Amino acid sequence: MSILTNSVLISVLVMAVLCILRLNVFLSIIVAALVAGWLSNIPLDGTQIHDSYFQLFLKKTIATGDILINGMSGNLNIALSYILLGAIAVAISRTHLMTFLLSAIANIISNKKNMFIISIAIISCCSQNLIPIHIAFIPILIPPLLTLMNKLKIDRRAVACALTFGLQAPYVTLGVGFGLIFHTTIMNQLKENGLEVTLSDIASVMWIGGLSMVIGLFFAIFVLYRKDRIYNQTQEKSIGDASMGKAEYAVLFGIIVTFFIQLFTNSMPLGAFAGLMSMIIFGGIKWSEIDSVMEDGLKMMAFIAFVMLIAAGYGEVLRQSGEVNSLVDSIKVFAGNKITAAVLMLFVGLLITIGIGTSFGTIPIIAAIYVPLGLSIGFSVPAIILLIGIAGALGDAGSPASDSTLGPTSGLNMDKQHDHIRDTCIPTFLVYNIPLIIGGVIGAIIL
């Protein structure tokens, strides 16, 4: 069978094209899954010898739908984590905790341009691991600091790179907070495709991805966007004074509980649940506001949670299509050697993630292809882990549909002087995806 007629390849290309055309990601994945089912010899009940084309089409549609739904269970743990973490983010945003922390550091970084940008990157990192609130901190942190950025003549493209670094590098590198979700996704999908690994195996190689992004961050700050950039000064907005009250201490305690429970149990849902209950018990979340906190948390995180669920189902459809092995054989011949194969694998990951806008949702899709392909080409298990991890991470920086770019733009464009594509997507694409590809290829060869 030609690689050009392979149902898995056609399905992935359909999904990517639909995403690029801005069809909703969720719908794009469903269409792609159906295409894979229609074009492949997916398992069907009963005899099909005398079926008409319409009957066969109908049976394949039903079978594909069943596989898709059943396969979604592979990411239930991760989806639950997102929902609970969304509620924690909302609880934090309703107190003065972030304002208090910002007030404490404002005087330290107020007159040092590079230190300011690096501090933004560090604070952003904390939102993924130490205080897992994802992008919820950006509308709290960035708008009050725009006046200060203008005075320091900071190029906001550097700040966008700093924010995106903090939103992505920690989960790529560290198995804590959202990093635990990402690493668990990789581990589970490797196991689903016959490769037994542990979380420590994943953490032992993903530092290469983190180091690649650090290099990109420094290049953005000290080389690419080091020059002054003038913006129109708008009405000055103060961060404001804040004090720690009962609610702030209760929320802070809940954050600590979340961190340590998930660290010791390796369960993000359990950690998030324990943190939420601590906030409720000690007054960080008022009893009368529990429903609204949960509803707002759902609004914040539900979409990406469901994208990950449907992506897991899509990965199962690809596995049961029966054409992954033929695609692997075709790519193996086309790749020729490990370097070409590594570049090709990373490029496919970049294409998918750019389209769907989520690293987490990309992993179940590519794992079904990359595990047998990597083993057949002769990559070691650590090399396969690295290639899948980096292939998933590629494109999160630079994708117009990614939280890692939408979040920074939402804060930096508060005064309408920051363009999403030119000032966030293109800069972050350049400074992170190129080092990640280089680091991924070198790491895969030497591991």
Salt bridges, closest charged atoms under 4 A:
ASP51 OD2 - LYS59 NZ 2.92
ASP155 OD2 - ARG157 NH2 2.73
ASP155 OD1 - ARG229 NH1 3.35
ASP228 OD1 - LYS113 NZ 2.76
GLU236 OE1 - LYS151 NZ 3.61
GLU289 OE1 - ARG94 NH1 3.81
ASP296 OD2 - ARG94 NH2 2.62
ASP296 OD1 - LYS299 NZ 3.95
GLU316 OE1 - ARG319 NH2 2.93
ASP403 OD2 - HIS134 NE2 3.31
ASP415 OD2 - ARG156 NH2 2.77
ASP423 OD1 - ARG229 NH1 3.64
